[in-house]
Amino acid sequence: MGTIVISGTVVLIVLGFGNHVWWLAAVAVLFLYLQYGRGASSTSSSAGGQPSGAAPASYKAYRDRRDQQAKWERRYRRERPLEARRQERGKSK
């Protein structure tokens, strides 16, 4: 995915020498890729201020994070039942 984005950006930059609007498009593509592309959920911080992949400092912190995640998952299933069912079917395969 990253290779496609980089090569597309290079093409837009080359086209930008003729029309500067293409440079804006290249900047927009890079921004969107960095913001939402490569593992956006893994770079965001959790409510406790720790990165998602970091080990909790204590068992209490682990329990709090686990309970918060369970609460979010219940809310997601309640608000989006069709998507939740589709995901459950995908997991069972």
C-alpha positions as CSV (number, residue, x, y, z in Angstrom):
1,M,0.0,0.0,0.0
2,G,2.8,2.4,0.9
3,T,4.5,1.8,-2.4
4,I,1.4,2.7,-4.3
5,V,0.9,5.9,-2.3
6,I,4.5,6.9,-2.8
7,S,4.6,6.2,-6.5
8,G,1.2,8.0,-6.9
9,T,2.6,11.0,-5.1
10,V,5.7,11.1,-7.3
11,V,3.5,11.0,-10.4
12,L,1.4,13.9,-9.0
13,I,4.6,15.9,-8.2
14,V,5.9,15.4,-11.8
15,L,2.5,16.4,-13.2
16,G,2.7,19.4,-10.8
17,F,5.4,21.1,-12.9
18,G,2.8,21.7,-15.6
19,N,-0.1,22.5,-13.3
20,H,0.5,23.4,-9.6
21,V,-2.9,22.0,-8.5
22,W,-1.3,18.5,-8.8
23,W,1.1,19.4,-6.0
24,L,-1.8,20.1,-3.8
25,A,-3.3,16.8,-4.7
26,A,0.1,15.1,-3.8
27,V,0.1,16.8,-0.4
28,A,-3.5,15.8,0.2
29,V,-2.7,12.1,-0.7
30,L,0.3,12.1,1.7
31,F,-1.7,13.7,4.4
32,L,-4.6,11.2,4.1
33,Y,-2.2,8.3,4.0
34,L,-0.3,9.4,7.1
35,Q,-3.5,10.3,9.0
36,Y,-5.7,7.3,8.1
37,G,-3.6,4.8,6.2
38,R,-0.8,2.9,7.9
39,G,-2.3,1.5,11.1
40,A,-4.0,4.6,12.3
41,S,-5.5,2.8,15.3
42,S,-2.1,1.6,16.4
43,T,-0.6,5.1,16.5
44,S,-3.4,6.7,18.5
45,S,-3.3,6.8,22.3
46,S,-5.8,5.1,24.5
47,A,-7.8,6.9,27.2
48,G,-5.1,6.2,29.7
49,G,-2.5,8.1,27.7
50,Q,-0.5,4.9,26.8
51,P,0.0,3.7,23.2
52,S,-2.2,0.7,22.4
53,G,0.6,-1.8,22.2
54,A,2.3,-0.8,25.4
55,A,2.2,-3.1,28.4
56,P,0.1,-1.8,31.3
57,A,2.0,-0.5,34.3
58,S,-0.1,-2.6,36.7
59,Y,-2.8,-5.2,36.8
60,K,-5.4,-2.5,37.7
61,A,-4.4,-0.5,34.6
62,Y,-4.8,-3.7,32.5
63,R,-8.3,-4.4,34.0
64,D,-9.4,-0.8,33.4
65,R,-8.3,-0.9,29.8
66,R,-9.9,-4.3,29.3
67,D,-13.2,-3.2,30.8
68,Q,-13.1,0.0,28.7
69,Q,-12.6,-2.1,25.5
70,A,-15.4,-4.4,26.5
71,K,-17.7,-1.4,27.0
72,W,-16.8,0.0,23.6
73,E,-17.4,-3.3,22.0
74,R,-20.9,-3.7,23.6
75,R,-21.8,-0.2,22.6
76,Y,-20.7,-0.9,19.0
77,R,-22.8,-4.1,18.9
78,R,-25.7,-2.2,20.3
79,E,-25.5,0.7,17.9
80,R,-24.5,-1.2,14.8
81,P,-26.1,-4.7,14.9
82,L,-25.7,-5.5,11.2
83,E,-22.0,-4.7,11.1
84,A,-21.4,-6.6,14.4
85,R,-23.1,-9.7,13.0
86,R,-21.1,-9.5,9.8
87,Q,-17.9,-9.2,11.8
88,E,-18.8,-12.2,14.0
89,R,-19.5,-14.3,10.9
90,G,-16.1,-13.3,9.5
91,K,-14.3,-14.3,12.7
92,S,-15.9,-17.8,12.7
93,K,-14.7,-18.7,9.2
